[in-house]
Amino acid sequence: MTPQGQTIGYIRVSSADQNLARQIDAVGAVDRLFQDKISGGGTVKFSV
């Protein structure tokens, strides 16, 4: 029996010196790829 469904990949870079293309290569073959390019400078960090 062959597997059904999709293979989904997600990549994220959080700084300017990180490379989306290198991470895309590392993920390999997927049916759908989601990607984020986010800077952590504008986020609000909460402490408990």
N, CA, C, O and CB atoms as a CASP TS submission, in Angstrom:
PFRMAT TS
TARGET T0000
AUTHOR 0000-0000-0000
METHOD Language model
MODEL 1
PARENT N/A
ATOM      1  N   MET     1       0.843  -1.174   0.000  1.00  0.00           N
ATOM      2  CA  MET     1       0.000   0.000   0.000  1.00  0.00           C
ATOM      3  C   MET     1       0.894   1.245   0.000  1.00  0.00           C
ATOM      4  O   MET     1       1.837   1.325   0.787  1.00  0.00           O
ATOM      5  CB  MET     1      -0.963  -0.006   1.223  1.00  0.00           C
ATOM      6  N   THR     2       0.613   2.191  -0.855  1.00  0.00           N
ATOM      7  CA  THR     2       1.398   3.418  -0.919  1.00  0.00           C
ATOM      8  C   THR     2       0.795   4.469   0.013  1.00  0.00           C
ATOM      9  O   THR     2      -0.424   4.530   0.172  1.00  0.00           O
ATOM     10  CB  THR     2       1.464   3.951  -2.370  1.00  0.00           C
ATOM     11  N   PRO     3       1.642   5.295   0.629  1.00  0.00           N
ATOM     12  CA  PRO     3       1.131   6.342   1.514  1.00  0.00           C
ATOM     13  C   PRO     3       0.342   7.386   0.739  1.00  0.00           C
ATOM     14  O   PRO     3       0.648   7.678  -0.417  1.00  0.00           O
ATOM     15  CB  PRO     3       2.278   7.010   2.266  1.00  0.00           C
ATOM     16  N   GLN     4      -0.664   7.938   1.378  1.00  0.00           N
ATOM     17  CA  GLN     4      -1.470   8.977   0.744  1.00  0.00           C
ATOM     18  C   GLN     4      -1.294  10.279   1.504  1.00  0.00           C
ATOM     19  O   GLN     4      -0.837  10.283   2.646  1.00  0.00           O
ATOM     20  CB  GLN     4      -2.963   8.571   0.691  1.00  0.00           C
ATOM     21  N   GLY     5      -1.653  11.364   0.877  1.00  0.00           N
ATOM     22  CA  GLY     5      -1.546  12.664   1.514  1.00  0.00           C
ATOM     23  C   GLY     5      -0.390  13.461   0.945  1.00  0.00           C
ATOM     24  O   GLY     5       0.228  13.088  -0.052  1.00  0.00           O
ATOM     25  N   GLN     6      -0.125  14.550   1.600  1.00  0.00           N
ATOM     26  CA  GLN     6       0.935  15.440   1.156  1.00  0.00           C
ATOM     27  C   GLN     6       2.052  15.489   2.177  1.00  0.00           C
ATOM     28  O   GLN     6       1.841  15.295   3.374  1.00  0.00           O
ATOM     29  CB  GLN     6       0.391  16.839   0.901  1.00  0.00           C
ATOM     30  N   THR     7       3.247  15.753   1.672  1.00  0.00           N
ATOM     31  CA  THR     7       4.380  16.028   2.534  1.00  0.00           C
ATOM     32  C   THR     7       4.528  17.542   2.588  1.00  0.00           C
ATOM     33  O   THR     7       4.651  18.204   1.558  1.00  0.00           O
ATOM     34  CB  THR     7       5.696  15.328   2.019  1.00  0.00           C
ATOM     35  N   ILE     8       4.515  18.081   3.805  1.00  0.00           N
ATOM     36  CA  ILE     8       4.549  19.527   3.981  1.00  0.00           C
ATOM     37  C   ILE     8       5.829  19.910   4.709  1.00  0.00           C
ATOM     38  O   ILE     8       6.227  19.261   5.677  1.00  0.00           O
ATOM     39  CB  ILE     8       3.301  20.025   4.759  1.00  0.00           C
ATOM     40  N   GLY     9       6.467  20.972   4.229  1.00  0.00           N
ATOM     41  CA  GLY     9       7.683  21.462   4.865  1.00  0.00           C
ATOM     42  C   GLY     9       7.484  22.879   5.366  1.00  0.00           C
ATOM     43  O   GLY     9       6.689  23.635   4.807  1.00  0.00           O
ATOM     44  N   TYR    10       8.204  23.240   6.419  1.00  0.00           N
ATOM     45  CA  TYR    10       8.152  24.586   6.980  1.00  0.00           C
ATOM     46  C   TYR    10       9.574  25.013   7.320  1.00  0.00           C
ATOM     47  O   TYR    10      10.305  24.302   8.010  1.00  0.00           O
ATOM     48  CB  TYR    10       7.226  24.646   8.243  1.00  0.00           C
ATOM     49  N   ILE    11       9.950  26.182   6.824  1.00  0.00           N
ATOM     50  CA  ILE    11      11.271  26.728   7.143  1.00  0.00           C
ATOM     51  C   ILE    11      11.095  28.157   7.626  1.00  0.00           C
ATOM     52  O   ILE    11      10.162  28.860   7.237  1.00  0.00           O
ATOM     53  CB  ILE    11      12.228  26.670   5.908  1.00  0.00           C
ATOM     54  N   ARG    12      12.022  28.564   8.488  1.00  0.00           N
ATOM     55  CA  ARG    12      11.952  29.906   9.050  1.00  0.00           C
ATOM     56  C   ARG    12      13.360  30.415   9.277  1.00  0.00           C
ATOM     57  O   ARG    12      14.216  29.699   9.795  1.00  0.00           O
ATOM     58  CB  ARG    12      11.140  29.921  10.369  1.00  0.00           C
ATOM     59  N   VAL    13      13.589  31.636   8.892  1.00  0.00           N
ATOM     60  CA  VAL    13      14.838  32.310   9.228  1.00  0.00           C
ATOM     61  C   VAL    13      14.493  33.534  10.052  1.00  0.00           C
ATOM     62  O   VAL    13      13.470  34.183   9.832  1.00  0.00           O
ATOM     63  CB  VAL    13      15.651  32.698   7.945  1.00  0.00           C
ATOM     64  N   SER    14      15.364  33.842  11.009  1.00  0.00           N
ATOM     65  CA  SER    14      15.050  34.941  11.917  1.00  0.00           C
ATOM     66  C   SER    14      16.101  36.046  11.915  1.00  0.00           C
ATOM     67  O   SER    14      16.003  37.002  12.684  1.00  0.00           O
ATOM     68  CB  SER    14      14.889  34.413  13.308  1.00  0.00           C
ATOM     69  N   SER    15      17.087  35.917  11.067  1.00  0.00           N
ATOM     70  CA  SER    15      18.071  36.989  10.967  1.00  0.00           C
ATOM     71  C   SER    15      18.512  37.155   9.521  1.00  0.00           C
ATOM     72  O   SER    15      18.353  36.258   8.692  1.00  0.00           O
ATOM     73  CB  SER    15      19.285  36.706  11.872  1.00  0.00           C
ATOM     74  N   ALA    16      19.066  38.315   9.245  1.00  0.00           N
ATOM     75  CA  ALA    16      19.432  38.646   7.863  1.00  0.00           C
ATOM     76  C   ALA    16      20.526  37.742   7.317  1.00  0.00           C
ATOM     77  O   ALA    16      20.590  37.516   6.109  1.00  0.00           O
ATOM     78  CB  ALA    16      19.881  40.088   7.776  1.00  0.00           C
ATOM     79  N   ASP    17      21.393  37.219   8.188  1.00  0.00           N
ATOM     80  CA  ASP    17      22.501  36.405   7.690  1.00  0.00           C
ATOM     81  C   ASP    17      22.127  34.937   7.465  1.00  0.00           C
ATOM     82  O   ASP    17      22.942  34.167   6.958  1.00  0.00           O
ATOM     83  CB  ASP    17      23.651  36.482   8.654  1.00  0.00           C
ATOM     84  N   GLN    18      20.910  34.544   7.835  1.00  0.00           N
ATOM     85  CA  GLN    18      20.466  33.181   7.557  1.00  0.00           C
ATOM     86  C   GLN    18      19.941  33.109   6.124  1.00  0.00           C
ATOM     87  O   GLN    18      19.490  34.112   5.572  1.00  0.00           O
ATOM     88  CB  GLN    18      19.372  32.732   8.572  1.00  0.00           C
ATOM     89  N   ASN    19      20.002  31.916   5.524  1.00  0.00           N
ATOM     90  CA  ASN    19      19.734  31.761   4.109  1.00  0.00           C
ATOM     91  C   ASN    19      18.553  30.827   3.870  1.00  0.00           C
ATOM     92  O   ASN    19      18.621  29.641   4.191  1.00  0.00           O
ATOM     93  CB  ASN    19      20.969  31.241   3.395  1.00  0.00           C
ATOM     94  N   LEU    20      17.459  31.368   3.302  1.00  0.00           N
ATOM     95  CA  LEU    20      16.292  30.544   2.978  1.00  0.00           C
ATOM     96  C   LEU    20      16.640  29.457   1.962  1.00  0.00           C
ATOM     97  O   LEU    20      16.188  28.319   2.094  1.00  0.00           O
ATOM     98  CB  LEU    20      15.159  31.421   2.437  1.00  0.00           C
ATOM     99  N   ALA    21      17.432  29.796   0.961  1.00  0.00           N
ATOM    100  CA  ALA    21      17.752  28.833  -0.103  1.00  0.00           C
ATOM    101  C   ALA    21      18.452  27.593   0.456  1.00  0.00           C
ATOM    102  O   ALA    21      18.173  26.476   0.021  1.00  0.00           O
ATOM    103  CB  ALA    21      18.638  29.495  -1.172  1.00  0.00           C
ATOM    104  N   ARG    22      19.340  27.779   1.398  1.00  0.00           N
ATOM    105  CA  ARG    22      20.052  26.643   1.990  1.00  0.00           C
ATOM    106  C   ARG    22      19.086  25.745   2.771  1.00  0.00           C
ATOM    107  O   ARG    22      19.204  24.520   2.733  1.00  0.00           O
ATOM    108  CB  ARG    22      21.185  27.142   2.917  1.00  0.00           C
ATOM    109  N   GLN    23      18.145  26.351   3.466  1.00  0.00           N
ATOM    110  CA  GLN    23      17.168  25.563   4.211  1.00  0.00           C
ATOM    111  C   GLN    23      16.194  24.841   3.272  1.00  0.00           C
ATOM    112  O   GLN    23      15.778  23.717   3.555  1.00  0.00           O
ATOM    113  CB  GLN    23      16.394  26.462   5.177  1.00  0.00           C
ATOM    114  N   ILE    24      15.835  25.481   2.165  1.00  0.00           N
ATOM    115  CA  ILE    24      14.967  24.835   1.170  1.00  0.00           C
ATOM    116  C   ILE    24      15.653  23.582   0.632  1.00  0.00           C
ATOM    117  O   ILE    24      15.017  22.538   0.484  1.00  0.00           O
ATOM    118  CB  ILE    24      14.627  25.814   0.005  1.00  0.00           C
ATOM    119  N   ASP    25      16.937  23.684   0.344  1.00  0.00           N
ATOM    120  CA  ASP    25      17.698  22.514  -0.121  1.00  0.00           C
ATOM    121  C   ASP    25      17.710  21.408   0.931  1.00  0.00           C
ATOM    122  O   ASP    25      17.607  20.228   0.599  1.00  0.00           O
ATOM    123  CB  ASP    25      19.141  22.917  -0.472  1.00  0.00           C
ATOM    124  N   ALA    26      17.836  21.793   2.196  1.00  0.00           N
ATOM    125  CA  ALA    26      17.910  20.806   3.277  1.00  0.00           C
ATOM    126  C   ALA    26      16.578  20.085   3.488  1.00  0.00           C
ATOM    127  O   ALA    26      16.565  18.910   3.854  1.00  0.00           O
ATOM    128  CB  ALA    26      18.339  21.483   4.576  1.00  0.00           C
ATOM    129  N   VAL    27      15.460  20.775   3.261  1.00  0.00           N
ATOM    130  CA  VAL    27      14.145  20.163   3.449  1.00  0.00           C
ATOM    131  C   VAL    27      13.915  19.074   2.412  1.00  0.00           C
ATOM    132  O   VAL    27      13.340  18.032   2.725  1.00  0.00           O
ATOM    133  CB  VAL    27      13.033  21.223   3.365  1.00  0.00           C
ATOM    134  N   GLY    28      14.357  19.305   1.190  1.00  0.00           N
ATOM    135  CA  GLY    28      14.200  18.299   0.141  1.00  0.00           C
ATOM    136  C   GLY    28      12.850  18.399  -0.552  1.00  0.00           C
ATOM    137  O   GLY    28      12.219  19.455  -0.574  1.00  0.00           O
ATOM    138  N   ALA    29      12.427  17.286  -1.112  1.00  0.00           N
ATOM    139  CA  ALA    29      11.206  17.258  -1.917  1.00  0.00           C
ATOM    140  C   ALA    29       9.969  17.220  -1.021  1.00  0.00           C
ATOM    141  O   ALA    29       9.789  16.290  -0.233  1.00  0.00           O
ATOM    142  CB  ALA    29      11.214  16.045  -2.867  1.00  0.00           C
ATOM    143  N   VAL    30       9.125  18.233  -1.149  1.00  0.00           N
ATOM    144  CA  VAL    30       7.857  18.293  -0.431  1.00  0.00           C
ATOM    145  C   VAL    30       6.769  18.724  -1.405  1.00  0.00           C
ATOM    146  O   VAL    30       7.052  19.313  -2.448  1.00  0.00           O
ATOM    147  CB  VAL    30       7.940  19.269   0.783  1.00  0.00           C
ATOM    148  N   ASP    31       5.527  18.424  -1.055  1.00  0.00           N
ATOM    149  CA  ASP    31       4.406  18.845  -1.896  1.00  0.00           C
ATOM    150  C   ASP    31       4.067  20.323  -1.693  1.00  0.00           C
ATOM    151  O   ASP    31       3.717  21.024  -2.643  1.00  0.00           O
ATOM    152  CB  ASP    31       3.178  17.985  -1.601  1.00  0.00           C
ATOM    153  N   ARG    32       4.174  20.788  -0.447  1.00  0.00           N
ATOM    154  CA  ARG    32       3.923  22.192  -0.125  1.00  0.00           C
ATOM    155  C   ARG    32       5.007  22.660   0.824  1.00  0.00           C
ATOM    156  O   ARG    32       5.428  21.932   1.723  1.00  0.00           O
ATOM    157  CB  ARG    32       2.505  22.395   0.499  1.00  0.00           C
ATOM    158  N   LEU    33       5.450  23.891   0.610  1.00  0.00           N
ATOM    159  CA  LEU    33       6.498  24.452   1.449  1.00  0.00           C
ATOM    160  C   LEU    33       6.048  25.813   1.961  1.00  0.00           C
ATOM    161  O   LEU    33       5.704  26.699   1.179  1.00  0.00           O
ATOM    162  CB  LEU    33       7.833  24.568   0.670  1.00  0.00           C
ATOM    163  N   PHE    34       6.053  25.968   3.266  1.00  0.00           N
ATOM    164  CA  PHE    34       5.741  27.244   3.891  1.00  0.00           C
ATOM    165  C   PHE    34       7.040  27.827   4.416  1.00  0.00           C
ATOM    166  O   PHE    34       7.886  27.113   4.954  1.00  0.00           O
ATOM    167  CB  PHE    34       4.684  27.085   5.033  1.00  0.00           C
ATOM    168  N   GLN    35       7.187  29.141   4.251  1.00  0.00           N
ATOM    169  CA  GLN    35       8.420  29.775   4.684  1.00  0.00           C
ATOM    170  C   GLN    35       8.132  31.131   5.320  1.00  0.00           C
ATOM    171  O   GLN    35       7.253  31.872   4.879  1.00  0.00           O
ATOM    172  CB  GLN    35       9.384  29.932   3.505  1.00  0.00           C
ATOM    173  N   ASP    36       8.889  31.432   6.358  1.00  0.00           N
ATOM    174  CA  ASP    36       8.793  32.709   7.058  1.00  0.00           C
ATOM    175  C   ASP    36      10.166  33.331   7.132  1.00  0.00           C
ATOM    176  O   ASP    36      11.172  32.647   7.319  1.00  0.00           O
ATOM    177  CB  ASP    36       8.194  32.535   8.472  1.00  0.00           C
ATOM    178  N   LYS    37      10.187  34.635   6.983  1.00  0.00           N
ATOM    179  CA  LYS    37      11.419  35.394   7.180  1.00  0.00           C
ATOM    180  C   LYS    37      11.068  36.480   8.188  1.00  0.00           C
ATOM    181  O   LYS    37      10.470  37.500   7.846  1.00  0.00           O
ATOM    182  CB  LYS    37      11.987  36.001   5.811  1.00  0.00           C
ATOM    183  N   ILE    38      11.455  36.238   9.443  1.00  0.00           N
ATOM    184  CA  ILE    38      11.003  37.075  10.547  1.00  0.00           C
ATOM    185  C   ILE    38      12.196  37.637  11.296  1.00  0.00           C
ATOM    186  O   ILE    38      13.179  36.936  11.537  1.00  0.00           O
ATOM    187  CB  ILE    38      10.098  36.282  11.498  1.00  0.00           C
ATOM    188  N   SER    39      12.105  38.890  11.659  1.00  0.00           N
ATOM    189  CA  SER    39      13.100  39.486  12.516  1.00  0.00           C
ATOM    190  C   SER    39      12.586  39.476  13.946  1.00  0.00           C
ATOM    191  O   SER    39      11.433  39.831  14.189  1.00  0.00           O
ATOM    192  CB  SER    39      13.442  40.915  12.058  1.00  0.00           C
ATOM    193  N   GLY    40      13.407  39.083  14.878  1.00  0.00           N
ATOM    194  CA  GLY    40      13.006  39.024  16.274  1.00  0.00           C
ATOM    195  C   GLY    40      13.027  40.379  16.959  1.00  0.00           C
ATOM    196  O   GLY    40      12.648  40.480  18.125  1.00  0.00           O
ATOM    197  N   GLY    41      13.453  41.409  16.274  1.00  0.00           N
ATOM    198  CA  GLY    41      13.584  42.723  16.893  1.00  0.00           C
ATOM    199  C   GLY    41      12.266  43.360  17.277  1.00  0.00           C
ATOM    200  O   GLY    41      12.228  44.162  18.211  1.00  0.00           O
ATOM    201  N   GLY    42      11.187  43.033  16.592  1.00  0.00           N
ATOM    202  CA  GLY    42       9.910  43.679  16.884  1.00  0.00           C
ATOM    203  C   GLY    42       8.971  42.844  17.723  1.00  0.00           C
ATOM    204  O   GLY    42       7.815  43.224  17.910  1.00  0.00           O
ATOM    205  N   THR    43       9.428  41.729  18.229  1.00  0.00           N
ATOM    206  CA  THR    43       8.539  40.869  18.997  1.00  0.00           C
ATOM    207  C   THR    43       8.518  41.264  20.456  1.00  0.00           C
ATOM    208  O   THR    43       9.485  41.823  20.974  1.00  0.00           O
ATOM    209  CB  THR    43       8.954  39.421  18.861  1.00  0.00           C
ATOM    210  N   VAL    44       7.421  40.975  21.109  1.00  0.00           N
ATOM    211  CA  VAL    44       7.285  41.220  22.530  1.00  0.00           C
ATOM    212  C   VAL    44       7.537  39.913  23.254  1.00  0.00           C
ATOM    213  O   VAL    44       6.909  38.898  22.951  1.00  0.00           O
ATOM    214  CB  VAL    44       5.886  41.800  22.879  1.00  0.00           C
ATOM    215  N   LYS    45       8.443  39.933  24.200  1.00  0.00           N
ATOM    216  CA  LYS    45       8.768  38.720  24.959  1.00  0.00           C
ATOM    217  C   LYS    45       8.182  38.834  26.350  1.00  0.00           C
ATOM    218  O   LYS    45       8.390  39.829  27.044  1.00  0.00           O
ATOM    219  CB  LYS    45      10.303  38.493  25.032  1.00  0.00           C
ATOM    220  N   PHE    46       7.451  37.813  26.751  1.00  0.00           N
ATOM    221  CA  PHE    46       6.823  37.797  28.065  1.00  0.00           C
ATOM    222  C   PHE    46       7.626  36.918  29.006  1.00  0.00           C
ATOM    223  O   PHE    46       8.197  35.913  28.582  1.00  0.00           O
ATOM    224  CB  PHE    46       5.368  37.304  27.974  1.00  0.00           C
ATOM    225  N   SER    47       7.674  37.281  30.255  1.00  0.00           N
ATOM    226  CA  SER    47       8.307  36.440  31.257  1.00  0.00           C
ATOM    227  C   SER    47       7.269  36.068  32.299  1.00  0.00           C
ATOM    228  O   SER    47       6.318  36.810  32.543  1.00  0.00           O
ATOM    229  CB  SER    47       9.521  37.154  31.910  1.00  0.00           C
ATOM    230  N   VAL    48       7.464  34.913  32.905  1.00  0.00           N
ATOM    231  CA  VAL    48       6.498  34.422  33.895  1.00  0.00           C
ATOM    232  C   VAL    48       6.948  34.786  35.283  1.00  0.00           C
ATOM    233  O   VAL    48       6.270  34.461  36.257  1.00  0.00           O
ATOM    234  CB  VAL    48       6.313  32.905  33.784  1.00  0.00           C
TER
END
